[in-house]
Amino acid sequence: MESEDIRELRATLLKLKQEHRDLDSAINALELSGRADPLQLKRLKKKKLHLKDEIARIEDQLLPDIIA
């Protein structure tokens, strides 16, 4: 992979990780408020899971496979 591609992937990875943390905070705040809409919580959790999958996919691209 070329260095420009690696830089772009790392930048995307940082952005996705920040968005994941922000969603986690929002979900926790909604749950603690006790007035959270269950459908909204479900959507936020689904989006958070999608971000986690995308983060894992990018990390797999950045880290070389190690054959044991």
N, C-alpha and C positions, 0 to 999 in steps of 0.2 A: 504494500500500500504506500502511496506517495505521501510525503510530509504534509502537503496541503489538505489531502483527504483526512489524514489523522487529526490535523488541527480542527477541521470542521466537525469531525465526529466528537472530539473532546469538548468543543464548544456546545454542541447539541446535547451531549451527555450532562454537562454542568447545568444547562437550562432545564432539562427534564428532571434532574435531581432536585433542583430548587422548586420546580412546580409540584413535584411529589411531596416535598416537605410542607409547602404551602397548603396543599390539599389535606395533608395529615392534620395540620393545625386547625384548618377550617372544620374538618370532621369532628375533631375533639371538642372544639368550641361549641358546635351545634349539639353534640351529645350531652355536654355538661349543662347547656342551657335548659334542657328538659322540654323545650318547645320545638324540637326539630321535626320537620316534615319527613316521615319515613321514606317517601319516594325520593325526596331530594338527597337524603343520606345515602340511599341505595345507588343513586346516579353518581354521586361524588366518589363513593367507594369503588364503583365499577371503573370510573375514569382513573382513579389512583392505581388500580390493578393494571389497567392498560398501560399506564406510564411505567409501572414496574417492569412489565414485559418488554417494553420498548428500551428501557435502560439496560436490561439484561442482554437484549439483542445487540445493542451497540457495544457493550462491554465485551461480548464474545467476539465482535469484529476487531476490537482493539487488542485483545489478549491472544497471543498465539496458542494454538492447541499444543498441549504437552502430552506426548505419547509415553505412557509408563511401561 
